Amino acid sequence: MEMLAQAAKHDLSEAQLEIFQQIKSGPGLTTIEAVAGAGKTRTLAYLLLKTLCDTDVPSSICVLTATSTAKNEAFERVCNLRDQIGLECQAIRPRDFRTIHSVVFEHAKIKAEEEGKAGVQFASDAVIHDMLIEILEE
């Protein structure tokens, strides 16, 4: 963990480093929001590795992004940072990185099948929002 903290001091901006130091590993939801190019993915990579290296934290993580491009970029950045620093931590799996829509639609499909309503259904932004909240609460 010390190697990660040293790398963070060298690689992150003051604001990113403050986020890295203040957010504790553990169950719950962490949201990173900022404009394009602000360093969200870099900060996320450090936070994920911090969580995965913490032996007191459950191994289940889920990274939700808005696009497939962002999902793939986040996965690659985390893996590259882990390899660059030489960290030994829990496995980083591609299936832990998902788009918001893929998670919501998978949940909707399962729910529809359970209710015997399998098939195509309309999902408005409000429906997607409500399903995402339901998923996160589970």
C-alpha positions as CSV (number, residue, x, y, z in Angstrom):
1,M,0.0,0.0,0.0
2,E,2.9,2.3,0.7
3,M,4.1,2.0,-3.0
4,L,0.6,3.1,-4.1
5,A,0.6,6.1,-1.8
6,Q,4.0,7.2,-3.0
7,A,3.0,6.8,-6.6
8,A,-0.2,8.8,-5.9
9,K,1.9,11.7,-4.4
10,H,4.0,11.8,-7.5
11,D,1.3,11.3,-10.2
12,L,-1.9,13.0,-8.9
13,S,-2.7,16.7,-8.7
14,E,-3.3,18.2,-5.2
15,A,-7.1,17.9,-5.6
16,Q,-6.8,14.3,-6.8
17,L,-4.4,13.4,-4.0
18,E,-6.8,14.9,-1.4
19,I,-9.6,12.7,-2.8
20,F,-7.3,9.6,-2.8
21,Q,-6.4,10.2,0.8
22,Q,-9.8,11.1,2.1
23,I,-11.9,8.3,0.5
24,K,-11.7,5.2,2.7
25,S,-11.9,1.7,1.3
26,G,-15.0,-0.2,2.2
27,P,-18.5,-1.0,1.3
28,G,-20.6,1.8,-0.2
29,L,-20.8,4.0,-3.3
30,T,-18.2,6.4,-4.4
31,T,-19.1,8.8,-7.3
32,I,-16.5,10.8,-9.2
33,E,-17.9,13.6,-11.3
34,A,-15.9,16.2,-13.2
35,V,-15.5,17.8,-16.7
36,A,-13.7,15.9,-19.5
37,G,-9.9,15.9,-19.0
38,A,-10.1,16.6,-15.2
39,G,-8.5,13.3,-14.3
40,K,-11.5,11.2,-13.2
41,T,-10.1,8.0,-14.6
42,R,-6.7,8.5,-13.1
43,T,-8.2,9.2,-9.7
44,L,-10.5,6.2,-10.1
45,A,-7.6,3.9,-11.0
46,Y,-5.8,4.9,-7.7
47,L,-9.0,4.5,-5.6
48,L,-9.7,1.1,-7.1
49,L,-6.2,-0.1,-6.4
50,K,-6.4,1.3,-2.9
51,T,-9.6,-0.7,-2.4
52,L,-8.2,-3.9,-4.0
53,C,-5.0,-3.8,-2.0
54,D,-7.0,-3.4,1.3
55,T,-7.3,-6.9,2.7
56,D,-10.2,-5.9,5.0
57,V,-12.4,-5.0,2.0
58,P,-14.6,-7.5,0.2
59,S,-13.4,-8.5,-3.2
60,S,-16.5,-7.4,-5.0
61,I,-16.3,-4.2,-7.0
62,C,-18.4,-2.7,-9.8
63,V,-17.3,0.2,-11.9
64,L,-20.1,1.8,-13.8
65,T,-19.4,4.2,-16.6
66,A,-21.6,6.0,-19.2
67,T,-20.0,4.4,-22.3
68,S,-18.2,1.3,-23.4
69,T,-15.2,3.5,-24.3
70,A,-15.0,4.8,-20.8
71,K,-15.4,1.3,-19.4
72,N,-12.6,-0.1,-21.5
73,E,-10.3,2.9,-20.7
74,A,-10.9,2.6,-17.0
75,F,-10.1,-1.1,-17.0
76,E,-6.9,-0.6,-19.0
77,R,-5.8,2.3,-16.8
78,V,-6.3,0.3,-13.6
79,C,-4.4,-2.7,-15.0
80,N,-1.6,-0.6,-16.4
81,L,-1.2,1.4,-13.1
82,R,-1.1,-1.9,-11.1
83,D,1.6,-3.3,-13.4
84,Q,3.6,0.0,-13.5
85,I,3.7,0.2,-9.7
86,G,4.1,-3.6,-9.3
87,L,1.3,-4.1,-6.9
88,E,0.1,-7.4,-5.7
89,C,-3.6,-7.2,-5.0
90,Q,-6.9,-8.9,-5.7
91,A,-7.7,-9.7,-9.3
92,I,-9.0,-7.0,-11.6
93,R,-11.6,-8.5,-13.8
94,P,-13.1,-7.0,-17.0
95,R,-16.6,-8.1,-15.9
96,D,-16.3,-5.7,-12.9
97,F,-16.3,-2.8,-15.3
98,R,-19.8,-2.2,-16.9
99,T,-21.8,0.5,-18.5
100,I,-24.8,1.8,-16.6
101,H,-27.1,0.8,-19.4
102,S,-25.8,-2.8,-19.5
103,V,-26.4,-3.2,-15.8
104,V,-29.9,-1.7,-15.9
105,F,-30.9,-3.7,-19.0
106,E,-29.6,-7.0,-17.5
107,H,-31.6,-6.2,-14.3
108,A,-34.7,-5.4,-16.4
109,K,-34.4,-8.6,-18.3
110,I,-34.1,-10.7,-15.2
111,K,-37.0,-8.9,-13.5
112,A,-39.2,-9.3,-16.6
113,E,-38.4,-13.0,-16.8
114,E,-39.3,-13.4,-13.1
115,E,-42.6,-11.7,-13.7
116,G,-43.3,-13.7,-16.9
117,K,-43.1,-10.6,-19.0
118,A,-40.0,-11.5,-21.1
119,G,-39.7,-9.5,-24.3
120,V,-39.0,-6.0,-25.5
121,Q,-40.1,-3.1,-23.2
122,F,-39.7,0.6,-23.3
123,A,-37.2,2.1,-20.8
124,S,-37.3,5.8,-20.3
125,D,-34.6,7.8,-18.5
126,A,-36.8,7.7,-15.4
127,V,-37.1,3.9,-15.5
128,I,-33.4,3.5,-16.0
129,H,-32.7,5.9,-13.1
130,D,-35.1,4.0,-10.8
131,M,-33.7,0.6,-11.8
132,L,-30.1,1.8,-11.2
133,I,-31.1,3.0,-7.7
134,E,-32.8,-0.4,-7.0
135,I,-29.6,-2.2,-8.2
136,L,-27.3,-0.1,-6.0
137,E,-29.5,-0.7,-3.0
138,E,-29.3,-4.4,-3.5
